C-alpha cells in the first residue's frame, strides 16, 4: 500500500505542476495580449463615410500627414453611411465620428453620449430639387400638383418647405412619392415623377441624364427667384465619444488642429484636394471636384450652424424620427475649438 500511495502522490504532484505551468503560460500570453491591446489604444479610431462632404477633411488630414504632425496616430474607417455611428460610440469602438447634424441629433436623442466638437462643411448647396428632362417651369407655383420623388424624412425636404414659405407655394399640394435616391433617379429618367429631391452624387447623375436643377438649399434657379437663398443649411460635423472627450481632451484639440489644416488645404488647393479624396473613396476626380466645389468647408461655429441644428431637430420631431429635440448645448461643446482658434466661435453657446 505504501509504495502505491507514494506513486500516487508523485503522479498528483506531476499533474499539479503541469496545471501550474499551463496556467502560468496562459497568464503570460494574456499579459502579452493585454500589452498589445494597450498599444492599440493609443490609436484614435475615426469613423467617417465614403463621401467627400462628410469626410473630406478626415481624408486630407490623414493623407497630407496633418494628424502625424500633431503627434497623433489615427486609423480612418470609411463606411457607406452613418447607420453604425451610435453603436460605435456607445461600444467604445470609435473615439471620433464624422457625419451630418442630422446624425448628431439622432445619436443624442437616443441617449448615446457623444460630443459634437466642430462643424466642418455646409452641404446645403448639394441638397437639390432636380426636374425631369423637358419639364417647363414658369414660376415656383408650378410645383403645386407635381410629383416629386423624395426619401421620407430626408433633410432636403426642408429646402422645399422653406421655398414654399418664401414664394407662396402651397406645400400641401405637392405630391411626394417616397423613393430612395437610386430609385428616384430611375423614376426621373422614366418620367414617373416630375422632379426629385436628392443629394450628391445623385444630383450629378440626374443632370447627366438631362435633368435640370430647380433649386438647392443655397441657390435658386427658379424663374421668379434666382441667386443665393438660405433655404437649407446642412452641416457636416466631427464628434467624439464622451469618454475620449473626458479622458483625452489634449488629443481631441490636436485632432481638431489637424482638421483645421485640412480645411485650409481644401480651400486653397481645391483641385489637388479633390484628387486625393477621389482616389481614397474610389470615385472620379471630376465627380469629387463637382461635389466639393458646392460645399462650404469651414469650421466656423456661426449662426447658420446653430440655427440649422434647431431647424433640423424640429423637422426630425415633426417626422417622428425623434421624440424630443435635444438642445445643441447638451450634445456639443465649443471648448476645444476655442483652444485652436477662438475667432471660429462667432456666436455664444
C-alpha positions in Angstrom: 0.0 0.0 0.0 2.7 2.4 0.9 4.6 2.2 -2.5 1.3 2.6 -4.3 0.5 5.7 -2.2 4.0 7.0 -2.9 3.5 6.7 -6.7 0.0 8.2 -6.4 1.4 11.2 -4.6 4.1 11.6 -7.2 1.6 11.4 -10.0 -0.6 14.0 -8.3 2.4 16.3 -7.9 3.3 16.0 -11.6 -0.3 16.8 -12.6 -0.3 19.8 -10.3 3.0 21.1 -11.8 1.6 20.7 -15.3 -1.6 22.6 -14.4 0.5 25.4 -12.8 2.7 25.5 -16.0 -0.3 25.8 -18.3 -1.9 28.4 -16.1 1.4 30.4 -15.9 1.8 30.2 -19.7 -1.8 31.3 -20.1 -1.2 34.3 -17.9 1.9 35.2 -19.8 0.0 35.0 -23.1 -2.8 37.1 -21.6 -0.4 39.7 -20.4 1.3 39.9 -23.9 -2.1 40.3 -25.5 -3.0 43.0 -23.0 0.1 44.9 -23.8 -0.7 44.7 -27.5 -4.2 46.0 -26.8 -2.8 48.8 -24.7 -0.6 49.9 -27.6 -3.6 49.8 -29.9 -5.5 52.0 -27.5 -3.1 54.8 -28.4 -4.5 54.8 -32.0 -7.5 57.1 -32.4 -10.3 55.2 -34.2 -12.1 57.7 -36.5 -15.2 56.6 -38.5 -16.4 58.6 -41.4 -18.1 57.9 -44.8 -17.2 57.3 -48.4 -18.4 60.9 -49.0 -16.3 64.0 -49.8 -18.5 66.3 -47.9 -18.6 64.2 -44.7 -15.0 63.0 -44.7 -13.2 65.5 -46.9 -11.1 66.9 -44.0 -10.7 63.5 -42.4 -9.1 62.1 -45.5 -6.9 65.1 -46.2 -5.7 65.3 -42.7 -4.5 61.7 -42.9 -3.1 61.7 -46.4 -1.3 65.1 -46.0 0.2 63.9 -42.7 -1.5 66.6 -40.5 -2.5 64.0 -37.9 1.1 62.9 -37.7 2.3 66.5 -37.5 0.2 66.8 -34.3 1.8 63.6 -32.9 -1.4 61.6 -33.4 -1.9 58.0 -34.6 -5.2 57.8 -36.4 -6.9 54.9 -38.0 -9.5 56.1 -40.5 -12.6 53.9 -41.3 -14.8 55.0 -44.2 -18.3 53.5 -44.2 -21.1 53.5 -46.7 -23.3 55.6 -44.3 -23.8 56.8 -40.7 -26.0 53.9 -39.5 -23.4 52.4 -37.2 -22.3 55.7 -35.5 -24.4 55.3 -32.4 -23.3 51.7 -31.7 -19.7 52.5 -32.5 -19.7 55.4 -30.0 -21.6 53.6 -27.3 -19.5 50.4 -27.5 -16.2 52.4 -27.3 -15.1 51.2 -30.7 -14.9 54.8 -32.1 -13.3 57.8 -30.5 -14.3 60.1 -33.3 -17.3 60.0 -35.7 -17.9 62.2 -38.8 -21.4 62.7 -40.0 -24.2 65.3 -40.5 -26.0 67.3 -37.9 -29.0 65.0 -38.6 -26.9 62.1 -37.3 -25.6 64.1 -34.3 -29.2 64.9 -33.3 -30.3 61.3 -33.8 -27.4 59.9 -31.7 -28.2 62.4 -28.9 -31.9 61.8 -29.0 -31.3 58.1 -28.5 -29.4 58.7 -25.3 -25.9 58.0 -26.7 -23.3 60.2 -25.2 -21.1 61.9 -27.8 -19.8 65.5 -28.1 -20.0 67.5 -31.3 -16.8 69.4 -31.3 -16.8 71.2 -34.7 -18.8 71.9 -37.8 -16.8 71.0 -40.9 -18.8 71.9 -44.0 -22.2 73.3 -45.1 -23.5 70.9 -47.7 -26.8 72.8 -48.2 -25.9 73.5 -51.9 -25.7 69.8 -52.7 -29.3 69.2 -51.5 -31.2 69.7 -54.7 -34.5 69.6 -56.4 -34.0 68.4 -60.0 -36.7 68.5 -62.7 -37.1 65.8 -65.3 -36.0 66.5 -68.9 -38.4 68.7 -70.8 -40.4 69.9 -67.8 -41.4 73.5 -68.2 -41.5 75.7 -65.0 -42.7 79.3 -65.4 -42.8 80.0 -61.7 -42.4 78.3 -58.3 -46.3 77.9 -58.2 -46.0 75.4 -61.0 -44.5 72.9 -58.4 -48.0 72.6 -57.0 -49.6 69.3 -58.0 -46.4 67.9 -59.4 -45.0 64.5 -58.4 -41.7 64.8 -56.5 -39.7 61.7 -55.7 -38.2 62.1 -52.2 -37.0 59.9 -49.3 -39.4 60.5 -46.4 -37.7 62.4 -43.6 -34.7 63.4 -45.6 -33.2 66.9 -44.9 -33.5 68.2 -48.4 -37.3 68.5 -47.9 -36.6 71.4 -45.5 -35.4 73.3 -48.6 -38.7 72.7 -50.3 -40.6 73.8 -47.2 -38.5 77.0 -47.0 -39.0 77.7 -50.7 -42.8 77.3 -50.4 -42.9 79.6 -47.4 -40.9 82.4 -49.1 -42.5 82.2 -52.6 -46.1 81.5 -51.6 -46.3 77.9 -52.8 -48.9 75.6 -51.2 -46.7 72.8 -49.8 -49.7 70.6 -49.2 -50.5 70.4 -52.9 -47.1 68.9 -53.8 -47.4 65.1 -54.3 -44.5 63.3 -52.7 -43.5 59.8 -53.8 -41.4 58.0 -51.2 -38.3 56.7 -53.0 -34.7 56.0 -52.1 -32.1 58.0 -54.0 -31.2 55.4 -56.6 -34.9 54.7 -57.3 -35.6 58.4 -57.6 -33.1 58.6 -60.5 -34.8 55.7 -62.3 -38.2 57.2 -61.8 -37.0 60.6 -63.1 -35.5 59.0 -66.2 -38.7 57.1 -66.9 -40.9 60.2 -66.3 -42.7 58.6 -63.4 -42.1 61.7 -61.3 -41.7 65.3 -62.4 -38.8 66.1 -60.1 -36.7 64.6 -57.4 -35.4 65.9 -54.1 -32.0 64.4 -53.8 -28.3 65.0 -52.9 -24.9 64.3 -54.4 -23.7 62.2 -56.2 -27.3 61.6 -57.4 -27.7 65.2 -58.4 -24.9 64.9 -60.9 -26.3 61.7 -62.3 -29.7 63.3 -62.7 -28.3 66.3 -64.5 -26.2 64.0 -66.8 -29.4 62.2 -67.7 -31.0 65.5 -68.9 -32.4 66.8 -65.6 -32.3 70.4 -64.6 -31.7 71.8 -61.1 -34.6 74.0 -60.0 -33.0 75.0 -56.6 -30.8 73.8 -53.8 -30.6 74.7 -50.2 -28.4 77.7 -51.1 -29.1 78.6 -54.7 -32.3 79.1 -56.7 -32.7 78.8 -60.5 -36.5 79.3 -60.5 -37.8 81.9 -62.9 -39.2 84.1 -60.1 -36.3 83.6 -57.7 -32.7 83.4 -58.9 -29.4 83.6 -56.9 -28.4 83.0 -53.3 -31.1 81.7 -50.9 -31.0 80.4 -47.3 -33.4 77.6 -47.6 -31.3 74.8 -46.1 -28.0 74.8 -44.2 -27.0 71.2 -43.9 -23.8 70.8 -41.8 -21.3 68.0 -41.6 -19.5 67.7 -38.3 -16.9 66.0 -36.2 -17.9 64.4 -32.8 -16.1 62.5 -30.1 -17.2 59.9 -27.6 -17.9 61.3 -24.1 -15.1 59.1 -22.7 -12.5 60.4 -25.2 -13.6 64.0 -24.5 -13.2 63.5 -20.8 -10.0 61.4 -20.7 -8.1 62.8 -23.7 -9.1 66.5 -24.3 -5.5 67.3 -25.4 -5.6 64.7 -28.2 -9.0 66.0 -29.2 -7.6 69.5 -29.5 -4.7 68.2 -31.7 -7.2 66.3 -33.8 -9.1 69.5 -34.4 -5.9 71.4 -35.2 -5.2 68.8 -37.9 -8.7 69.2 -39.3 -8.2 72.9 -39.4 -5.1 72.4 -41.5 -7.1 70.1 -43.8 -9.9 72.7 -44.2 -7.3 75.3 -45.2 -5.8 72.9 -47.8 -9.2 72.1 -49.3 -10.0 75.8 -49.7 -6.5 76.8 -51.0 -5.9 73.7 -53.2 -9.4 72.5 -54.3 -8.3 70.5 -57.4 -5.5 68.7 -55.5 -7.8 68.0 -52.6 -10.4 66.6 -54.8 -7.9 64.3 -56.5 -6.7 63.0 -53.1 -10.3 62.4 -51.8 -11.4 60.8 -55.1 -8.6 58.3 -55.0 -9.4 57.4 -51.4 -13.1 56.9 -51.8 -12.8 55.5 -55.4 -14.8 58.0 -57.4 -13.8 60.0 -60.4 -11.8 63.2 -59.8 -14.4 65.1 -61.8 -17.2 64.0 -59.5 -15.1 64.9 -56.4 -14.4 68.3 -57.9 -18.0 69.0 -58.7 -19.3 67.9 -55.3 -16.6 69.6 -53.2 -17.0 72.8 -55.1 -20.6 73.0 -54.0 -19.7 72.7 -50.3 -18.6 75.5 -48.0 -15.7 73.9 -46.0 -15.5 75.9 -42.8 -15.2 75.2 -39.1 -16.9 78.4 -38.1 -19.3 78.0 -35.2 -21.8 80.6 -36.6 -25.5 81.5 -36.5 -26.2 79.4 -39.7 -24.8 76.4 -37.9 -26.6 76.8 -34.6 -29.9 77.7 -36.3 -29.5 74.6 -38.6 -29.4 72.3 -35.5 -32.7 73.7 -34.3 -34.4 73.6 -37.7 -33.2 70.0 -38.3 -34.2 68.9 -34.8 -37.7 70.3 -35.2 -38.0 68.7 -38.7 -37.0 65.3 -37.3 -39.5 65.6 -34.5 -42.3 66.5 -36.9 -41.5 63.4 -38.9 -41.5 61.3 -35.7 -37.8 60.4 -36.2 -37.2 61.5 -32.6 -39.5 62.1 -29.6 -37.8 65.2 -28.3 -35.4 67.8 -29.7 -32.2 67.8 -27.7 -30.7 71.2 -27.1 -27.5 71.8 -29.1 -25.6 72.5 -25.8 -26.5 69.1 -24.5 -24.5 67.2 -27.2 -21.9 69.8 -28.2 -19.1 71.9 -26.9 -17.1 74.9 -28.2 -14.4 74.5 -25.6 -12.0 72.5 -27.8 -12.5 74.6 -30.9 -11.8 77.8 -28.8 -8.3 76.4 -28.0 -7.2 76.2 -31.6 -8.8 79.4 -32.8 -11.2 81.5 -30.7 -12.2 83.5 -33.8 -14.1 80.4 -35.1 -16.7 80.9 -32.3 -18.9 83.6 -33.8 -22.0 83.0 -31.6 -22.5 82.3 -27.9 -23.4 78.8 -26.8 
